[in-house]
Amino acid sequence: MTVPEVYSFAVIDGVMVNLIQNWIKRDFVETPEEFSGIVSHILPIMFKGIIA
């Protein structure tokens, strides 16, 4: 099943907001570069799983 584009982007947006909020709550334990690396690792996995 393919997910409609509008929902795919809503999922990605929600995950990104949640990641950033958690990073802030953790008092920016990771440097911006480390956080960016985490996001760069997660996004391709999400795109592969959501967008066919």
N, C-alpha and C positions, 0 to 999 in steps of 0.2 A: 504494500500500500504506500502510495506517495502522500506526503503531507502537503496541503496547500501552502503556497509561498507565504501568505500572511501569517500563518501559524508557525511556520519554520522560523521566520525572523522574530516573532514574538518569543519563542522559546529561547533563541540565542540571546535576545535582548534581556530576557529575565535572568538567564544564567550569568550574563556579564554584570548586570546590576548587583546580583547576589554576591558574586566574587568580589567586586569592588567594596561592597558594604562589609563583607567579612574581613577584607584586608584592612579597612579603616578600623573596625572593631578590635582587630588584633594589634592596633597601634603601629601599623605599617612595619611589621616585623621583617618582611621581605623588602629588599630595595626595589625601587621602580623597575630596574633591569630584571631582577629575579621574578617579580610579579608579571612583567611582560613576557618572560620566558614561560611561565606557567600558562598564561592565557594563550600564547602561541602554540603550546602543546595541546591544549584542550580544544581549541576551536576546530582544527582539522578533524578531530574525532567526532565532534558534534555535527559538523557539516556532512561528514560521511554517513552518519547515522540518521540524519534528518532529511537531507536533500538527496534525492535519488537521481 
